[in-house]
Amino acid sequence: MQGKMAIVGNAATITVFKAAGVDAFPVTDEKSARETLRRVARDYSVIFLTEDYAVKLKDFLKRFDEEAYPVVLPIPSGEDTGYGKEFLKSAMERALGVDILFND
């Protein structure tokens, strides 16, 4: 698992990551995204998740907060909902006690 990265999400967004050597897992709906995350969580230390699915799976993603790995990071996917930014801001504030990137 050490150092392995994956991306789960819509086919259009994950193509760029696949070209960069990240293992890509396309999904088409919320159910397949949840099942794919469960499966890849066993083998990857960092999992990028497109924001369109991260928003839908917000409650499911809380289970990953309890363990050091895998780290699940939402990334923008077409329409920016702001969820990815808020997620990163919250994670930084929990880990560091301050917001060092966004300064909001």
C-alpha positions in Angstrom: 0.0 0.0 0.0 2.8 2.4 0.7 2.9 5.3 -1.7 0.2 4.0 -4.0 -2.2 6.6 -5.3 -5.6 6.1 -7.0 -8.4 8.3 -8.4 -12.1 7.4 -8.3 -14.6 9.5 -10.2 -16.1 10.4 -13.5 -14.3 9.3 -16.6 -13.7 12.8 -18.0 -11.9 14.0 -14.9 -9.8 11.0 -14.1 -8.2 10.7 -17.6 -5.6 13.4 -16.7 -4.6 11.5 -13.6 -4.3 8.2 -15.5 -2.0 9.9 -18.0 0.2 10.9 -15.0 0.5 7.3 -13.8 -2.2 7.4 -11.1 -4.3 4.2 -11.0 -7.8 5.3 -12.2 -11.1 3.8 -11.4 -14.0 5.3 -13.4 -17.5 5.2 -11.8 -20.9 6.1 -13.1 -23.0 6.6 -10.0 -23.0 7.0 -6.2 -23.3 3.2 -5.6 -20.4 2.3 -7.8 -18.3 5.1 -6.3 -19.0 3.7 -2.8 -18.2 0.2 -3.8 -15.0 1.2 -5.6 -13.8 3.3 -2.6 -14.3 0.3 -0.3 -12.3 -1.9 -2.6 -9.4 0.4 -3.4 -9.1 1.6 0.3 -7.4 -1.7 1.1 -4.5 -1.1 -1.4 -3.9 2.6 -1.7 -2.6 5.2 0.7 -3.9 8.2 -1.2 -7.2 8.2 -3.0 -8.4 11.2 -5.0 -12.2 11.4 -5.3 -13.9 13.7 -7.8 -15.9 16.4 -6.0 -19.2 15.4 -7.7 -19.0 12.1 -5.9 -17.4 13.4 -2.7 -20.4 15.6 -2.1 -22.8 12.7 -2.5 -20.7 10.4 -0.2 -19.9 12.9 2.5 -21.3 10.8 5.3 -19.6 7.6 4.0 -16.2 9.4 3.8 -16.2 10.1 7.5 -15.1 6.6 8.2 -11.8 7.3 6.6 -11.1 10.1 9.1 -10.6 7.5 11.8 -7.5 5.9 10.3 -4.2 7.3 9.0 -4.6 5.6 5.7 -6.0 5.9 3.2 -6.2 9.6 2.8 -9.2 10.5 0.6 -9.0 13.9 -1.0 -11.8 15.5 -3.0 -10.7 17.2 -6.2 -12.6 19.6 -8.5 -14.6 17.9 -11.3 -16.2 20.3 -13.7 -18.6 22.4 -11.6 -16.8 23.6 -8.5 -19.1 23.3 -5.5 -16.5 24.5 -3.0 -16.6 21.1 -1.2 -13.0 20.3 -1.9 -11.7 23.6 -0.6 -13.8 23.3 2.5 -12.6 19.7 3.1 -9.0 20.7 2.8 -9.5 23.7 5.0 -11.2 21.7 7.7 -8.5 18.9 7.6 -5.7 21.5 7.9 -7.4 23.2 10.9 -7.8 19.8 12.6 -4.2 18.8 12.0 -2.4 22.2 12.5 -4.9 24.3 14.4 -4.8 27.0 11.8 -5.7 27.6 8.2 -2.4 28.1 6.4 -3.6 28.0 2.8 -6.9 29.8 2.4 -6.7 32.4 5.3 -10.5 32.9 5.4 
